[in-house]
Amino acid sequence: MRFFLHADCGLSIHESCVDDVKSECKPDLTTTPPFSTDLTTLVKASYAVANGSCGLPYVLEKCINEVETRGLSTEGIYRVSGAVDEIESLKTLFEKDRINTDLSICSDIHSITGLIKLFLRQLPEPLITEEVFEEFFREEAGEMNLETVQNLILCLPPAHRLTLKHLLEHLQNVTMEKASNKMNAFNLSSVLMPSIVGPTNMSFNHLESCTKLLYVMITKFKNLNF
């Protein structure tokens, strides 16, 4: 006999019954690994929390909230690297206590933004999935326009669209403080795009187009549908 194991909850389903079983799995936020787990599972786990959540993966939600509370004006935000040891320590805290991690103990905002970039890089499937990334470069030619970017977003899986929406909203908030943090939309696009599409998908030939893509997403965020 062959069985399929559901990735979200471990439900074992006989091969002949797969099509008849309606999956309503709700992954447990307290046991779902916070890093190197697919976004669909992480988003489901966040939505399943009592009293609700925006559905944003909880590592991103906590880190973004902390940055927006006390770090938006930090010069070089997202460009300056945090201390590797401190980033790893924060990661360990999330792995030990997935819900109650206190980021206020970290004085260095760059370490928190470093954890955001680490989270994105370690996703099994990048935020902008490989399939959508490849399709974009097959069709993209000439000037980047809003329609091209909108079509790309709508091709992403729901959990990826939701996460991208919240991340872009945050990055737009970062640019609102560019006079203090010295990070405009182009600067943010340059440093963050490798994390968003995955380091293995980036190449010198793609660099300019990828940077323009994220730049349009940030600057035209309010004109995009998710």
Secondary structure, DSSP 4 states (H G I P E B T S, - for coil): --EEE-TTT--EEEGGGGGGPPP-----TTTS-SSSS-HHHHHHHHHTSTT---SS-HHHHHHHHHHHHHTTT-TTTTTSPPPHHHHHHHHHHHHH-TTT--GGG---HHHHHHHHHHHHHT-SS-SS-HHHHHHHHHH--SS--HHHHHHHHHTS-HHHHHHHHHHHHHHHHHHTTHHHH---HHHHHHHHHHHHH-GGG--HHHHHHHHHHHHHHHHTGGG---
